[in-house]
Amino acid sequence: MKTIEFTYHLKDIDAIAASVLEHLDTKTILFNGSMGAGKTTFINALLKAMQSSDVATSPTFSIVNEYALPGDKVYHFDFYRLESIDEAYNFGIEDYLDSNHWLFMEWPERVEELLPEDSQTITITDLNDHVRSLKLTINTKHLTKKTAIKTVKF
């Protein structure tokens, strides 16, 4: 497992998103953070870095939003309102998981037993006004050390 940490001001979010995108080795990204930490804001920056012209909105009520990318798409999930794993099955989560498209999942702990093993995790923490901490956890089997930590400040 490898962890890369970023501390950034919101004015630098586009540069951080581009850097994070370079480190992703899977299309399934889990987003952790408290309510209002900036998960959807960061997803917007990722979409921009991926050359999407779409604007992310929180899919809290719709559960999933779809965004276009050049030659691909992103499914953005917000599982906050799910009461049970059965609700995920009811909207056809298996089809999304098997789609080979990007999957951005907020509140993934609500569907933990369904998450692909190769997913990567982004944890965002609101440090103070306009400053965030972001940890990218990469589950990778080809590293020689068990855990590597790299810290980057902007």
MDTraj code that builds the backbone (N, CA, C; nanometers):
import mdtraj as md
import numpy as np

residues = "MET LYS THR ILE GLU PHE THR TYR HIS LEU LYS ASP ILE ASP ALA ILE ALA ALA SER VAL LEU GLU HIS LEU ASP THR LYS THR ILE LEU PHE ASN GLY SER MET GLY ALA GLY LYS THR THR PHE ILE ASN ALA LEU LEU LYS ALA MET GLN SER SER ASP VAL ALA THR SER PRO THR PHE SER ILE VAL ASN GLU TYR ALA LEU PRO GLY ASP LYS VAL TYR HIS PHE ASP PHE TYR ARG LEU GLU SER ILE ASP GLU ALA TYR ASN PHE GLY ILE GLU ASP TYR LEU ASP SER ASN HIS TRP LEU PHE MET GLU TRP PRO GLU ARG VAL GLU GLU LEU LEU PRO GLU ASP SER GLN THR ILE THR ILE THR ASP LEU ASN ASP HIS VAL ARG SER LEU LYS LEU THR ILE ASN THR LYS HIS LEU THR LYS LYS THR ALA ILE LYS THR VAL LYS PHE".split()
xyz = np.array([
    [0.0846, -0.1170, 0.0000],
    [0.0000, 0.0000, 0.0000],
    [0.0896, 0.1239, 0.0000],
    [0.0499, 0.2218, -0.0756],
    [0.1252, 0.3464, -0.0871],
    [0.0301, 0.4614, -0.0573],
    [0.0760, 0.5583, 0.0205],
    [-0.0049, 0.6749, 0.0517],
    [0.0688, 0.8005, 0.0085],
    [-0.0007, 0.8859, -0.0632],
    [0.0537, 1.0155, -0.1031],
    [-0.0347, 1.1211, -0.0392],
    [0.0273, 1.2146, 0.0311],
    [-0.0476, 1.3183, 0.1007],
    [-0.0224, 1.4545, 0.0366],
    [-0.1293, 1.5311, 0.0223],
    [-0.1230, 1.6668, -0.0309],
    [-0.1886, 1.7604, 0.0693],
    [-0.1299, 1.8759, 0.0905],
    [-0.1949, 1.9838, 0.1633],
    [-0.2031, 2.0991, 0.0644],
    [-0.3224, 2.1528, 0.0441],
    [-0.3391, 2.2526, -0.0604],
    [-0.4435, 2.3567, -0.0241],
    [-0.4282, 2.4735, -0.0842],
    [-0.5265, 2.5802, -0.0771],
    [-0.6231, 2.5568, -0.1933],
    [-0.7483, 2.5893, -0.1752],
    [-0.8480, 2.5637, -0.2796],
    [-0.8126, 2.6290, -0.4130],
    [-0.7375, 2.7381, -0.4106],
    [-0.6978, 2.8014, -0.5375],
    [-0.6045, 2.7104, -0.6185],
    [-0.5440, 2.6111, -0.5543],
    [-0.4526, 2.5184, -0.6205],
    [-0.5163, 2.3833, -0.6528],
    [-0.6476, 2.3730, -0.6405],
    [-0.7147, 2.2442, -0.6529],
    [-0.6965, 2.1809, -0.7911],
    [-0.6915, 2.2630, -0.8962],
    [-0.6755, 2.2067, -1.0309],
    [-0.5394, 2.1388, -1.0462],
    [-0.4354, 2.1994, -0.9921],
    [-0.3012, 2.1392, -0.9983],
    [-0.2961, 2.0106, -0.9168],
    [-0.3609, 2.0097, -0.8021],
    [-0.3634, 1.8895, -0.7171],
    [-0.4394, 1.7782, -0.7891],
    [-0.5528, 1.8113, -0.8500],
    [-0.6315, 1.7099, -0.9227],
    [-0.5497, 1.6500, -1.0361],
    [-0.4783, 1.7327, -1.1104],
    [-0.3951, 1.6817, -1.2198],
    [-0.2858, 1.5899, -1.1656],
    [-0.2277, 1.6256, -1.0519],
    [-0.1236, 1.5422, -0.9913],
    [-0.1813, 1.4098, -0.9422],
    [-0.2955, 1.4149, -0.8765],
    [-0.3611, 1.2929, -0.8277],
    [-0.3943, 1.2021, -0.9457],
    [-0.4444, 1.2585, -1.0524],
    [-0.4814, 1.1807, -1.1708],
    [-0.3619, 1.1015, -1.2241],
    [-0.2439, 1.1585, -1.2173],
    [-0.1228, 1.0892, -1.2636],
    [-0.0903, 0.9657, -1.1795],
    [-0.1372, 0.9635, -1.0550],
    [-0.1064, 0.8535, -0.9639],
    [-0.2129, 0.7429, -0.9638],
    [-0.3239, 0.7653, -1.0308],
    [-0.4316, 0.6663, -1.0283],
    [-0.3968, 0.5488, -1.1181],
    [-0.4151, 0.4267, -1.0664],
    [-0.3909, 0.3078, -1.1472],
    [-0.5141, 0.2182, -1.1536],
    [-0.6284, 0.2761, -1.1234],
    [-0.7564, 0.2081, -1.1341],
    [-0.8615, 0.3123, -1.1690],
    [-0.9756, 0.2669, -1.2158],
    [-1.0846, 0.3585, -1.2477],
    [-1.1884, 0.3660, -1.1362],
    [-1.1654, 0.2967, -1.0253],
    [-1.2590, 0.2997, -0.9129],
    [-1.1957, 0.3779, -0.7989],
    [-1.2530, 0.4952, -0.7719],
    [-1.1977, 0.5850, -0.6711],
    [-1.3027, 0.6068, -0.5628],
    [-1.2629, 0.5792, -0.4392],
    [-1.3497, 0.5963, -0.3228],
    [-1.3153, 0.7284, -0.2565],
    [-1.4157, 0.8089, -0.2257],
    [-1.3947, 0.9398, -0.1645],
    [-1.4471, 0.9387, -0.0219],
    [-1.3570, 0.9669, 0.0715],
    [-1.3931, 0.9765, 0.2126],
    [-1.3728, 1.1197, 0.2594],
    [-1.4534, 1.1584, 0.3550],
    [-1.4436, 1.2920, 0.4126],
    [-1.5764, 1.3279, 0.4750],
    [-1.5716, 1.4157, 0.5704],
    [-1.6951, 1.4559, 0.6368],
    [-1.7818, 1.5381, 0.5413],
    [-1.9055, 1.5586, 0.5800],
    [-1.9975, 1.6401, 0.5023],
    [-1.9361, 1.7795, 0.4870],
    [-1.9268, 1.8272, 0.3633],
    [-1.8733, 1.9602, 0.3387],
    [-1.7216, 1.9686, 0.3309],
    [-1.6521, 1.8547, 0.3335],
    [-1.5051, 1.8554, 0.3284],
    [-1.4535, 1.8948, 0.1907],
    [-1.5335, 1.8735, 0.0868],
    [-1.4918, 1.9118, -0.0476],
    [-1.4785, 1.7965, -0.1443],
    [-1.5475, 1.6865, -0.1175],
    [-1.5383, 1.5695, -0.2062],
    [-1.5893, 1.6019, -0.3464],
    [-1.7082, 1.6594, -0.3566],
    [-1.7649, 1.6920, -0.4872],
    [-1.6853, 1.8032, -0.5550],
    [-1.6348, 1.8974, -0.4792],
    [-1.5500, 2.0030, -0.5348],
    [-1.4248, 1.9423, -0.5968],
    [-1.3661, 1.8437, -0.5287],
    [-1.2477, 1.7793, -0.5837],
    [-1.2830, 1.6950, -0.7066],
    [-1.3973, 1.6318, -0.7056],
    [-1.4422, 1.5558, -0.8223],
    [-1.4568, 1.6490, -0.9424],
    [-1.5073, 1.7699, -0.9195],
    [-1.5146, 1.8684, -1.0278],
    [-1.3767, 1.8982, -1.0853],
    [-1.2780, 1.9143, -0.9980],
    [-1.1413, 1.9411, -1.0435],
    [-1.0851, 1.8213, -1.1197],
    [-1.1159, 1.6997, -1.0746],
    [-1.0724, 1.5802, -1.1482],
    [-1.1354, 1.5749, -1.2868],
    [-1.2645, 1.6037, -1.2949],
    [-1.3325, 1.6040, -1.4246],
    [-1.2655, 1.7024, -1.5198],
    [-1.2325, 1.8205, -1.4689],
    [-1.1644, 1.9207, -1.5506],
    [-1.0291, 1.8675, -1.5985],
    [-0.9543, 1.8030, -1.5082],
    [-0.8241, 1.7459, -1.5441],
    [-0.8384, 1.6328, -1.6456],
    [-0.9547, 1.5683, -1.6466],
    [-0.9824, 1.4591, -1.7407],
    [-1.0444, 1.5105, -1.8707],
    [-1.0498, 1.6420, -1.8863],
    [-1.0996, 1.7093, -2.0067],
    [-1.2497, 1.6953, -2.0266],
    [-1.3239, 1.6835, -1.9168],
    [-1.4693, 1.6820, -1.9256],
    [-1.5200, 1.8256, -1.9219],
    [-1.6262, 1.8517, -1.9965],
    [-1.6889, 1.9840, -1.9902],
    [-1.8084, 1.9820, -1.8943],
    [-1.8339, 1.8669, -1.8324],
    [-1.9438, 1.8555, -1.7370],
    [-1.9041, 1.9135, -1.6016],
    [-2.0053, 1.9523, -1.5255],
    [-1.9843, 2.0039, -1.3909],
    [-2.0486, 1.9066, -1.2935],
    [-1.9707, 1.8594, -1.1984],
    [-2.0221, 1.7633, -1.1002],
    [-2.1143, 1.8322, -1.0013],
    [-2.2226, 1.7648, -0.9723],
    [-2.3114, 1.8060, -0.8632],
    [-2.3285, 1.6846, -0.7738],
    [-2.3550, 1.7094, -0.6493],
    [-2.3695, 1.5984, -0.5560],
    [-2.4921, 1.5150, -0.5919],
    [-2.4726, 1.3848, -0.6152],
    [-2.5858, 1.2995, -0.6498],
    [-2.6567, 1.2417, -0.5264],
    [-2.6657, 1.3210, -0.4201],
    [-2.7252, 1.2717, -0.2964],
    [-2.8661, 1.2188, -0.3190],
    [-2.9467, 1.2869, -0.3981],
    [-3.0851, 1.2419, -0.4167],
    [-3.1005, 1.1464, -0.5339],
    [-3.0190, 1.1624, -0.6364],
    [-3.0283, 1.0725, -0.7511],
    [-2.9431, 0.9470, -0.7327],
    [-2.8515, 0.9464, -0.6373],
    [-2.7560, 0.8408, -0.6048],
    [-2.6429, 0.8309, -0.7066],
    [-2.6707, 0.8488, -0.8357],
    [-2.5631, 0.8418, -0.9355],
    [-2.5841, 0.9480, -1.0426],
    [-2.4743, 1.0159, -1.0783],
    [-2.4717, 1.1092, -1.1907],
    [-2.3715, 1.0567, -1.2926],
    [-2.3939, 1.0904, -1.4177],
    [-2.3043, 1.0485, -1.5253],
    [-2.2430, 1.1713, -1.5907],
    [-2.1104, 1.1664, -1.6121],
    [-2.0384, 1.2757, -1.6763],
    [-1.9618, 1.2213, -1.7961],
    [-1.9596, 1.2977, -1.9040],
    [-1.8909, 1.2562, -2.0261],
    [-1.7432, 1.2953, -2.0213],
    [-1.6606, 1.2055, -2.0719],
    [-1.5184, 1.2289, -2.0924],
    [-1.4886, 1.2013, -2.2385],
    [-1.3788, 1.2533, -2.2917],
    [-1.3420, 1.2134, -2.4277],
    [-1.3154, 1.0623, -2.4326],
    [-1.4022, 0.9876, -2.4989],
    [-1.3857, 0.8438, -2.5148],
    [-1.4208, 0.7600, -2.3935],
    [-1.4815, 0.8178, -2.2919],
    [-1.5150, 0.7415, -2.1705],
    [-1.6244, 0.8170, -2.0951],
    [-1.6543, 0.7725, -1.9763],
    [-1.7494, 0.8430, -1.8893],
    [-1.7162, 0.8140, -1.7444],
    [-1.7736, 0.8958, -1.6568],
    [-1.7586, 0.8810, -1.5115],
    [-1.8973, 0.8621, -1.4531],
    [-1.9100, 0.7617, -1.3672],
    [-2.0298, 0.7474, -1.2850],
    [-1.9927, 0.7949, -1.1452],
    [-2.0649, 0.8947, -1.0966],
    [-2.0385, 0.9567, -0.9670],
    [-2.1518, 0.9175, -0.8722],
    [-2.1170, 0.8414, -0.7700],
    [-2.2147, 0.7906, -0.6739],
    [-2.2059, 0.8659, -0.5420],
    [-2.3202, 0.8826, -0.4783],
    [-2.3246, 0.9322, -0.3417],
    [-2.4173, 0.8366, -0.2654],
    [-2.3555, 0.7527, -0.1826],
    [-2.4317, 0.6494, -0.1117],
    [-2.4811, 0.6952, 0.0254],
    [-2.4724, 0.8243, 0.0541],
    [-2.5079, 0.8759, 0.1855],
    [-2.6489, 0.8352, 0.2295],
    [-2.7443, 0.8390, 0.1392],
    [-2.8836, 0.8109, 0.1744],
    [-2.9199, 0.6630, 0.1755],
    [-2.8299, 0.5752, 0.1315],
    [-2.8647, 0.4330, 0.1281],
    [-2.8868, 0.3795, 0.2682],
    [-2.9962, 0.3096, 0.2849],
    [-3.0287, 0.2496, 0.4142],
    [-2.9773, 0.1059, 0.4236],
    [-2.9618, 0.0401, 0.3066],
    [-2.9166, -0.0991, 0.3065],
    [-2.8491, -0.1303, 0.1745],
    [-2.7752, -0.2378, 0.1730],
    [-2.7074, -0.2825, 0.0521],
    [-2.8088, -0.3216, -0.0562],
    [-2.9278, -0.3629, -0.0137],
    [-3.0337, -0.3990, -0.1086],
    [-3.0716, -0.2817, -0.1982],
    [-3.0659, -0.1605, -0.1444],
    [-3.0976, -0.0425, -0.2263],
    [-2.9972, -0.0281, -0.3405],
    [-2.8711, -0.0599, -0.3149],
    [-2.7695, -0.0544, -0.4210],
    [-2.8010, -0.1575, -0.5287],
    [-2.8386, -0.2768, -0.4867],
    [-2.8764, -0.3792, -0.5849],
    [-2.9999, -0.3371, -0.6633],
    [-3.0940, -0.2692, -0.5969],
    [-3.2178, -0.2282, -0.6627],
    [-3.1955, -0.1289, -0.7759],
    [-3.0942, -0.0430, -0.7669],
    [-3.0705, 0.0499, -0.8773],
    [-2.9681, -0.0051, -0.9771],
    [-2.9256, -0.1306, -0.9578],
    [-2.8409, -0.1973, -1.0559],
    [-2.6932, -0.1674, -1.0452],
    [-2.6430, -0.1571, -0.9240],
    [-2.5025, -0.1225, -0.9054],
    [-2.4077, -0.2191, -0.9767],
    [-2.4484, -0.3461, -0.9891],
    [-2.3607, -0.4436, -1.0559],
    [-2.3288, -0.4016, -1.1985],
    [-2.4267, -0.3436, -1.2678],
    [-2.4041, -0.2985, -1.4051],
    [-2.2988, -0.1883, -1.4108],
    [-2.3040, -0.0977, -1.3145],
    [-2.2045, 0.0097, -1.3082],
    [-2.0660, -0.0470, -1.2763],
    [-2.0599, -0.1386, -1.1802],
    [-1.9315, -0.1951, -1.1392],
    [-1.8658, -0.2740, -1.2526],
    [-1.9467, -0.3322, -1.3390],
    [-1.8957, -0.4115, -1.4511],
    [-1.8793, -0.3301, -1.5798],
    [-1.8992, -0.1991, -1.5742],
    [-1.9049, -0.1167, -1.6948],
    [-1.7692, -0.0815, -1.7548],
    [-1.6625, -0.0948, -1.6795],
    [-1.5285, -0.0546, -1.7241],
    [-1.5161, 0.0962, -1.7452],
    [-1.6059, 0.1737, -1.6840],
    [-1.5971, 0.3194, -1.6848],
    [-1.5453, 0.3656, -1.5488],
    [-1.5133, 0.4925, -1.5394],
    [-1.4677, 0.5495, -1.4126],
    [-1.5814, 0.5465, -1.3112],
    [-1.5505, 0.5108, -1.1875],
    [-1.6471, 0.5078, -1.0776],
    [-1.5929, 0.5936, -0.9648],
    [-1.6595, 0.7038, -0.9363],
    [-1.6244, 0.7911, -0.8241],
    [-1.7326, 0.7710, -0.7188],
    [-1.6945, 0.7229, -0.6006],
    [-1.7930, 0.6854, -0.4992],
    [-1.7736, 0.7618, -0.3691],
    [-1.8740, 0.8422, -0.3342],
    [-1.8758, 0.9100, -0.2056],
    [-1.9529, 0.8230, -0.1062],
    [-1.9110, 0.8239, 0.0195],
    [-1.9695, 0.7432, 0.1265],
    [-1.9642, 0.5935, 0.0909],
    [-1.8486, 0.5430, 0.0471],
    [-1.8375, 0.4040, 0.0019],
    [-1.8563, 0.3009, 0.1127],
    [-1.8391, 0.3408, 0.2362],
    [-1.8555, 0.2454, 0.3466],
    [-1.9970, 0.1886, 0.3528],
    [-2.0923, 0.2547, 0.2905],
    [-2.2309, 0.2059, 0.2908],
    [-2.2514, 0.0881, 0.1961],
    [-2.1550, 0.0648, 0.1064],
    [-2.1630, -0.0497, 0.0144],
    [-2.0306, -0.1266, 0.0178],
    [-1.9679, -0.1285, 0.1310],
    [-1.8319, -0.1813, 0.1437],
    [-1.8143, -0.3213, 0.0853],
    [-1.9096, -0.4085, 0.1054],
    [-1.8948, -0.5459, 0.0571],
    [-1.9003, -0.5564, -0.0954],
    [-1.9404, -0.4495, -0.1640],
    [-1.9488, -0.4516, -0.3101],
    [-1.8279, -0.3867, -0.3787],
    [-1.7420, -0.3239, -0.3020],
    [-1.6325, -0.2455, -0.3594],
    [-1.5262, -0.3349, -0.4222],
    [-1.4813, -0.2985, -0.5421],
    [-1.3742, -0.3750, -0.6069],
    [-1.2449, -0.3676, -0.5259],
    [-1.1691, -0.4758, -0.5262],
    [-1.0449, -0.4808, -0.4501],
    [-0.9406, -0.3830, -0.5013],
    [-0.9445, -0.3502, -0.6287],
    [-0.8419, -0.2633, -0.6853],
    [-0.8747, -0.1142, -0.6732],
    [-0.9733, -0.0794, -0.5923],
    [-1.0091, 0.0613, -0.5784],
    [-0.9008, 0.1380, -0.5027],
    [-0.8957, 0.2673, -0.5285],
    [-0.8062, 0.3572, -0.4577],
    [-0.8916, 0.4539, -0.3772],
    [-0.8348, 0.5056, -0.2695],
    [-0.9111, 0.5900, -0.1785],
    [-0.8516, 0.7290, -0.1706],
    [-0.9397, 0.8284, -0.1794],
    [-0.9031, 0.9677, -0.1564],
    [-0.9774, 1.0121, -0.0317],
    [-0.9024, 1.0578, 0.0673],
    [-0.9609, 1.1094, 0.1911],
    [-0.9301, 1.2577, 0.1992],
    [-1.0346, 1.3379, 0.2113],
    [-1.0195, 1.4841, 0.2153],
    [-1.0591, 1.5326, 0.3541],
    [-0.9746, 1.6177, 0.4110],
    [-1.0005, 1.6776, 0.5420],
    [-0.9934, 1.8289, 0.5297],
    [-1.0935, 1.8966, 0.5830],
    [-1.0978, 2.0428, 0.5848],
    [-1.0121, 2.0894, 0.7024],
    [-0.8961, 2.1498, 0.6743],
    [-0.8054, 2.1936, 0.7805],
    [-0.8446, 2.3301, 0.8363],
    [-0.8779, 2.4219, 0.7500],
    [-0.9282, 2.5543, 0.7894],
    [-0.9799, 2.6223, 0.6640],
    [-1.0090, 2.7509, 0.6718],
    [-1.0650, 2.8221, 0.5571],
    [-0.9813, 2.8008, 0.4316],
    [-1.0378, 2.7338, 0.3358],
    [-0.9805, 2.7154, 0.2026],
    [-0.8559, 2.6265, 0.1970],
    [-0.8214, 2.5577, 0.3047],
    [-0.7061, 2.4673, 0.3049],
    [-0.7555, 2.3260, 0.3329],
    [-0.7096, 2.2320, 0.2507],
    [-0.7514, 2.0925, 0.2647],
    [-0.6292, 2.0016, 0.2706],
    [-0.6502, 1.8884, 0.3337],
    [-0.5531, 1.7797, 0.3316],
    [-0.6163, 1.6689, 0.2492],
    [-0.5375, 1.6089, 0.1619],
    [-0.5864, 1.4999, 0.0789],
    [-0.4873, 1.3852, 0.0893],
    [-0.5388, 1.2656, 0.1171],
    [-0.4568, 1.1446, 0.1185],
    [-0.5075, 1.0530, 0.0096],
    [-0.4164, 1.0129, -0.0779],
    [-0.4463, 0.9167, -0.1823],
    [-0.3820, 0.7860, -0.1428],
    [-0.4634, 0.6845, -0.1224],
    [-0.4136, 0.5521, -0.0860],
    [-0.4218, 0.4627, -0.2077],
    [-0.3069, 0.4109, -0.2452],
    [-0.2962, 0.3258, -0.3627],
    [-0.2727, 0.1827, -0.3162],
    [-0.3648, 0.0958, -0.3470],
    [-0.3489, -0.0456, -0.3161],
    [-0.2739, -0.1084, -0.4310],
    [-0.1470, -0.1324, -0.4096],
    [-0.0665, -0.1870, -0.5180],
    [0.0188, -0.3007, -0.4669],
    [0.0288, -0.4044, -0.5446],
    [0.1016, -0.5239, -0.5029],
    [0.2460, -0.5227, -0.5509],
    [0.2817, -0.4280, -0.6389],
    [0.4151, -0.4313, -0.6956],
    [0.5166, -0.3426, -0.6231],
    [0.4801, -0.2834, -0.5114],
    [0.5774, -0.2072, -0.4337],
    [0.6611, -0.3019, -0.3486],
    [0.7868, -0.2662, -0.3257],
    [0.8728, -0.3528, -0.2457],
    [0.8515, -0.3294, -0.0965],
    [0.8107, -0.2102, -0.0577],
    [0.7829, -0.1822, 0.0828],
    [0.6339, -0.1955, 0.1069],
    [0.5973, -0.2287, 0.2305],
    [0.4557, -0.2417, 0.2629],
    [0.3840, -0.1080, 0.2502],
    [0.4430, -0.0021, 0.3048],
    [0.3789, 0.1279, 0.3005],
    [0.4817, 0.2336, 0.2652],
    [0.4482, 0.3163, 0.1709],
    [0.5324, 0.4290, 0.1367],
    [0.4496, 0.5544, 0.1534],
    [0.5045, 0.6574, 0.2140],
    [0.4306, 0.7814, 0.2330],
    [0.5096, 0.8955, 0.1693],
    [0.4428, 0.9705, 0.0881],
    [0.5022, 1.0871, 0.0243],
    [0.4127, 1.2069, 0.0575],
    [0.4692, 1.3159, 0.1022],
    [0.3910, 1.4328, 0.1376],
    [0.4255, 1.5473, 0.0424],
    [0.3216, 1.6116, -0.0095],
    [0.3397, 1.7236, -0.1007],
    [0.2579, 1.8404, -0.0478],
    [0.3182, 1.9591, -0.0386],
    [0.2446, 2.0789, 0.0046],
    [0.2440, 2.1795, -0.1074],
    [0.1287, 2.2443, -0.1274],
    [0.1145, 2.3502, -0.2271],
    [0.0837, 2.4793, -0.1572],
])
top = md.Topology()
chain = top.add_chain()
for i, resn in enumerate(residues, 1):
    res = top.add_residue(resn, chain, resSeq=i)
    for name in ("N", "CA", "C"):
        top.add_atom(name, md.element.get_by_symbol(name[0]), res)
traj = md.Trajectory(xyz[None], top)
